Amino acid sequence: MNALDNFLFGLYPYICLTVFLLGSLIRFDRDQYTWKSDSSQLLKAGQLRIGSNLFHIGVLFLFFGHFFGMLTPHFLYEAFISAGTKQIVAMVSGGIAGVLGFIGVTVLLHRRLSEPRIRINSKTSDIVLLVLLWLQLALGLATIPMSAQHLDGSMMMKLAEWAQRIVTFRAGAPELLAEAGWIFKMHMFLGMSIFLIFPFTRLVHVWSGFAAVTYLVRPHQVVRARRLNVPAGHNQPRRPDAGV
């Protein structure tokens, strides 16, 4: 492992996570009026529904799949599923979700670049973000043929162990990627970079989407009739000929 690998896969993850968390908190505290998805539906609704739906379905599945797949210790599920079987399941399900997400982000990128009204109202960060997401999904799909060369799940176990060592602040994480192909490394680097730019883009609305789950456990709304809070006779409609 050279110094660049040690930086990219040993130190860079912590830089990205720090900026991701603190940057999101600072933006919510200082610039709440910019905390939105900046939808372009009013400018043109065409292609938005299919592109947005495909993209969100694919990306949400991939996010939770990567989150639980990489951060769940092997001993918790090895009695139910082998590493090789998990590898195949990840390839098939991730491949389907990746194709859906890739088609969706391609439609969204084409729509934003080809429609003059949307293009002129787009921020540079909007276009850069879509390009990065397009590349990330393309790299993710490109890892599938490489994963097919390790159907025993050995490489997947190393990648998962790397992620678990990073989040638990254990040493030796970069060394686990010594045999990983460059596509795997590019996919991981770009994924971390998206977390790095997260607080400075429209992606911050993702926090609000996850926070919406709290509505399931919110207390019941209490509504009091207005007539209970005013003196008798004051809640009746006033006659047109009544004095001021």
Residue pairs with C-beta under 8 A, 6 or more apart in sequence:
1 174
1 175
1 177
1 178
5 174
5 177
5 178
6 174
8 174
8 185
8 189
9 162
9 173
9 174
9 177
9 185
9 188
10 173
10 174
12 189
12 192
13 166
13 192
14 166
15 196
16 192
16 193
16 195
16 196
17 195
19 195
19 196
19 198
19 199
20 195
20 196
20 198
20 199
23 198
23 199
23 200
24 198
24 199
24 204
24 207
26 199
27 34
27 35
27 199
27 200
27 204
28 35
28 204
28 207
35 204
35 205
35 208
36 202
36 205
37 202
37 205
38 123
38 126
38 202
40 48
40 112
40 118
40 121
40 122
41 48
43 115
43 117
43 118
43 121
44 111
44 115
44 117
44 118
46 111
47 107
47 108
47 110
47 111
48 108
48 111
50 104
50 107
51 104
51 105
51 106
51 107
51 108
51 111
52 104
52 108
53 104
54 100
54 101
54 103
54 104
54 107
55 100
55 101
55 104
55 105
55 107
55 108
56 104
57 97
57 100
57 101
57 104
58 97
58 98
58 99
58 100
58 101
58 102
58 103
58 104
58 137
59 97
59 101
59 104
59 133
59 137
61 93
61 97
62 94
62 97
62 98
62 101
62 140
65 90
65 93
65 94
65 97
69 86
69 90
69 160
70 159
70 160
70 163
70 164
71 160
71 163
71 164
71 167
72 160
73 164
74 83
74 157
74 160
77 86
81 89
82 153
83 152
83 153
83 154
83 156
83 157
84 151
84 152
84 153
85 153
86 153
86 156
87 147
87 150
87 151
87 152
87 153
87 156
88 151
90 147
90 156
91 144
91 147
91 148
94 140
94 144
95 141
95 144
98 137
98 140
98 141
98 144
99 141
101 137
102 134
102 137
102 138
102 141
105 130
105 133
105 134
105 137
106 134
108 130
109 127
109 130
109 131
109 134
111 118
112 118
112 119
112 122
112 126
112 127
112 130
113 119
113 127
125 197
125 200
125 201
125 202
126 201
126 202
128 197
129 197
129 201
129 202
129 203
132 190
132 193
132 194
132 197
133 194
135 190
136 187
136 190
136 191
136 194
139 183
139 186
139 187
139 190
140 187
142 183
142 187
143 183
143 184
143 187
146 181
146 183
146 184
147 155
147 156
150 156
155 179
155 180
155 184
158 176
158 177
158 179
158 180
159 176
159 177
159 180
159 184
159 188
161 173
161 176
162 173
162 174
162 176
162 177
164 170
165 171
165 172
165 173
165 176
166 173
177 184
177 185
177 188
194 203
197 203
198 204
226 235
227 235
